[in-house]
Amino acid sequence: MAFMDATDFGETRTGRLVPVPGAPPDVQRAFVPNPLSPSWKWPSHLWPLLLEAHTRLARLDGIGKHLPNPEILLTPLQRREAQLSSQLEGTVTDPQQQVLFEVEPRNSASPDDPNNAFREVYNYRRALRLLQAGAEGLPLSLRLIRRLHQVLMDGVRGSDRWPGEFRSTQNQIGRPARFVPPPPQFLMETLDSYEKYLHVGEGFDPLVRAFLAHYQFEAIHPFSDGNGRVARLLLALTIAEWCNLSGQWLHMSPFFERRKREYMDLLLGVSTHGRWDLWIQFCLEGVVAQAIDTERRCTRLLEVHRDFRGRLKDGSVRLATLVDDLFRSPIVTVKSVEKQLKVTYPTAHADLKKLLAMGIVEPLKGRKLLTYFCPDIYRITHADDL
């Protein structure tokens, strides 16, 4: 459809249309989703796909469950997720330049400052780390959702649009509007129902429930900006919590980015015609694809980690720590190592030169600061296809 039209919503739509007085032609009607759980009968043909999704998810979880330091895998996965989730919203940054920004974060000087894009991706990683660290003790709730939004919008474009606060104005998806979420006066009604659903432990399979909740959040679109990123953060969290995973191993942004048009069309299809079966089938196919891809990346990262540790002949604890830190950030400066390991600048430089001699890092050209990067980790994290 060119823009949202009331006639495109069939009898099986999953909500009601309400008027938006005084709005332009493409925003004259808004959609208020029905509360979850939907009155949808689970189709038997999806059982095999659901079983495969859980099997793949369990295999992926098994890789990191017994690691003494699962961060050597989780952190590269988070870096990839931050890059691609932001890319879904049109924020594209060069992965290498992004890592360099995170070594030396900078504030944006204006709305047109290129640092805005780097900061958005950086903030997404901050939000992922917040969830990994226990979300400051906050349970899965509207309060947590507002906190995630506050982190995402810190110091970036749109940071003047109520970070951490639900919107008080009408928003829309697309220009002209392809979808118009609930007007502000319906927002708390829909959010209260959504929060209640987050604590319902019955009904559909937990993996399916996570994708039902993902649709619902996208349909409500409670913030003026940053809704898609918050939705995908919550998706990683609900899959991990509800499926009893040892960590947030599965991130769906790479799959959604590859099939962006289909992703958006299927979300809309749930609203207009209640096509839950097509939406859930798409999501379960994504779980299988992403679990396989992530398992492959984790396996390669573990192989590289064992190889690097095997090259450390002198058994230096400091060098072993430095190798582990490369999995958190594959680009380092002498100054960052000095700070991280609490050693002198000459010692930090000497340690990096040892890793250079072992073939673990390479110098990064064109930098004022002495900078090194690990090409093996970088390739595994950022390659489109291994």
Secondary structure by P-SEA (a helix, b strand, c coil): ccccccccccccccbbbbbbccccccccbbbbbccccccccccccaaaaaaaaaaaaaaaaaaccccccccccaaaaaaaaaaaaaaaacccccaaaaaaaaabbbbbccccccaaaaaaaaaaaaaaaaaaaccccccccaaaaaaaaaaaaccccccccccccccccccccccccccccccccaaaaaaaaaaaaaaccccccaaaaaaaaaaaaaaacccccaaaaaaaaaaaaaaaaaacccccccccaaaaaaaaaaaaaaaaaaacccaaaaaaaaaaaaaaaaaaaaaaaaaaaaaaaaaaaaacccccaaaaaaaaaaaacccccaaaaaaaacccaaaaaaaaaaaaaaccccccccccccccccaaaaaaaccccc
